[in-house]
Each structure stands twice: as structure tokens, then as C-alpha cells.
């Protein structure tokens, strides 16, 4: 399976920004949700649940450790989509 499309990345970013209550231009692929955007663990769980719902994938709880920024989320969602496609 190929990498996430630009549309999928935009959808993820919009959802994350909505949950974190920050403007999209404040969030980069490397900015850290907790340190840079004051996200707490409940927001992280909300992001995980939203991604599972929107992309119809199952993301193991232990992957949350990698989901500290958009880059990590893109990787986790990509891997989950690849697993789901098999």
C-alpha cells in the first residue's frame, strides 16, 4: 500500500487541530502535542479514537507512545491501513 495521500494527511491534521483546539498553521509535522500544544492524555485518547473511527482501522494502545506529533500519527495510521488491507 502506498503512503497516505495529501487529502488523508489534511483530514488527520484537521481532526487533530480540532481536538487540540489549535489553529492548523500552529501545528507542524514535528511539533509535539503535549509540549507545544498542551495536550493531555485524554486528548491523545480522543485523537486515537477519532483516527480509528475515520479510517476504519484498529490502532493498538501501545502505539500512542509514537503519536506525539503529526509525523508519528501519519506513520501509525499508514501502518494500520496496511495491516487492515491484508
C-alpha positions in Angstrom: 0.0 0.0 0.0 1.2 3.5 -0.8 1.8 6.4 1.6 -1.0 8.5 2.9 -2.5 10.9 0.3 -2.4 14.6 0.8 -6.1 14.5 1.4 -5.7 11.9 4.2 -2.9 13.9 5.8 -5.1 17.0 5.7 -8.0 15.2 7.2 -5.8 13.9 10.0 -4.3 17.3 10.6 -7.8 19.0 10.7 -9.1 16.4 13.2 -6.1 16.7 15.4 -6.2 20.5 15.4 -10.0 20.3 16.2 -9.4 18.0 19.2 -6.4 20.1 20.4 -8.2 23.3 19.8 -5.4 24.9 17.9 -5.1 26.6 14.5 -3.8 24.4 11.7 -1.0 26.8 11.0 0.3 26.3 14.6 0.8 22.6 14.0 3.8 21.2 12.1 4.6 17.6 11.4 7.3 17.8 14.2 5.5 20.0 16.8 4.8 18.0 19.9 1.2 17.8 21.0 2.0 17.7 24.7 4.9 20.1 24.9 4.0 22.6 22.2 0.2 22.4 22.3 -0.6 21.5 25.9 -2.4 18.2 25.0 -3.2 15.9 27.9 -3.7 12.1 27.8 -7.4 12.5 27.4 -6.9 14.4 24.1 -4.4 11.7 23.0 -7.1 9.0 23.5 -9.6 11.2 21.7 -7.3 11.5 18.7 -6.7 7.7 18.7 -10.5 7.0 18.8 -11.1 9.6 16.1 -8.5 8.1 13.8 -9.9 4.6 14.3 -13.4 5.8 13.5 -12.5 7.9 10.5 -10.1 5.5 8.9 -11.8 2.2 10.0 -8.7 0.8 11.5 -7.7 -0.6 14.8 -4.7 1.1 16.5 -3.1 -0.7 19.4 -2.9 1.4 22.6 0.9 1.0 22.8 1.2 3.0 19.5 0.1 6.1 21.4 3.8 6.4 22.5 4.7 7.2 18.9 1.7 9.5 18.3 3.4 12.6 19.8 3.2 14.7 16.6 1.6 14.6 13.2 4.6 12.7 11.7 4.1 9.9 14.2 0.4 9.8 13.6 0.9 9.6 9.9 3.2 6.6 10.4 0.8 4.8 12.7 -2.2 5.4 10.5 -0.3 4.3 7.4 0.8 1.1 9.2 -2.7 0.4 10.5 -4.1 0.9 7.0 -1.5 -1.5 5.6 -2.4 -4.2 8.2 -6.2 -3.6 7.6 -5.7 -4.1 3.8 -4.1 -7.6 4.3 
